[in-house]
Structures are given as C-alpha cells and as structure tokens.
Amino acid sequence: MRATPTHSFTPTKLLLAVAVILPVVGCGPNYYTLRRQGQKAMVAEAYGPARVFFMQAEGKHPRRADNLHDLGACSVALARQRFTEGNRAAAMRELDSAISYYSQAIDAHPGNFACIEGKTVALKLKGQFDKAIANAEWAAEFTGPSARQFTFLAENLEERGDIDGAFMRYRQAVAAEPKSFDAHRNFAAFLLRHGNEPAAVFHLQQAYRINPLDSWVTDELSERGAVPALVSQKPGVASTDETTPTPQP
C-alpha cells in the first residue's frame, strides 16, 4: 500500500505560496498589503519571498521610492548571502540589481537619502569604491548641504582611508548645522580616533550643551574633567555660552 505523501510548509514557503496564488485566483491584494507582506518577510529574513511581494507592489504602483528601496535592500541582503555561500557571480548580479533599483528611486526622487545610502553600500560591496564616494559626494552637493549628508560622506571617506577628506566633511557638517547634536558628537568621535583630543573636547562640549543626557558624551568629558557648566539643563536646548572659539586641529 503506497503511503500518501505529506507536505509541510514553513512560514517562508507559505509566504511564497500566497504571493504566487493570489494573482492567479483574481483576488490580488493592493499595493499597501503587498508592502506589509514584503516587510514581514524581510523581518523574517525571507528575502526571496519578500522580493516577490515587492515586485508585485511595483506592478501596482511603479517607481515608488519606498518600494524601490526595499527591492534594493532585498538584493543587497541576497548578495551578502551569496558571498557567504562562496557564489561571487550570483552576489555580483544581485548587487547590480540593487544598484538599478536604487538608481531608479533616486532618478524619481533625488533627495531620498535612504536610497542614496543603499546605493553607496551596494557599490562598496561590488568593490567600486570610487563610484561609491562619487555617489556620496553627489548626495552631499546636489541634494543640499546638511549635517547628515556631510557626515555620511565623511564616514565613507574615512573608511577609504582619506582622513583629510573626512575631516573636511565633518567640519562642513557642523558648519551646516551648528546646533546638531549628532554632527558634533560624530566629529568628536572622529577626532578622538585620530588623536586630536583638544578639538574633540571642544565638540564634545558643544554636543553636551545641546543634549547633556547622552552617556557617551558625558563619560568622555568626565574622564577628561571637561564637563562644561550649563545655562539650561533641558535636553535639546543649547547653552547661550558661545564665547569659546573652535580650536584649530
């Protein structure tokens, strides 16, 4: 007597089955439902099924930056998996797909920082460091000066070993947004990494005046006996003491 075959469905297989069956039976979900299903699959690290959902969402509403970003993120995640498996050719194809998705999103929405950042990551994973830096440079210049853009570029330049270029971009970040806690904190961390303690202390103090509740900033200042007096203890309110000049590195 032949045994009746049994089938078990993992959550990943079930997600993929739903993605394939729904359009066939004519009860296709809307764009937002597909996006939610794709995001759930991403959280579960089921990147293949997630991409199926996002591709179906793309068919509902083409060239939406958020969906193109997630398609790019799926491809980057799959590329990392292929690298781990030793399948470099497949990984490079996934990275090409990611760059294409991110580029489409940037073309449609030039100021989308998440897609600019994603494209830079994909280019670096491909080993195209010059293109990655050029992409970050374009973002900093074309989409308007902001601390976040300059800091992003500085981090990429530092990673590449261009310390002078990174220093310049960190300075631009604090110049663009003098009241940005993150800009001062990130610049201080960079200066500490590269042995410029006097300038680091200055930016730690600026960060502390903006937000005295950050434990890392407070600890670094306490260790050096350099915690400044505050006019206001409220986080997010800068001190009115602006008399200290920026030290030259």
Helices and strands as residue ranges (DSSP letters): H 11-25, H 31-43, H 47-60, H 65-85, H 88-108, H 113-125, H 129-142, H 147-160, H 163-176, H 181-193, H 197-210, H 215-223
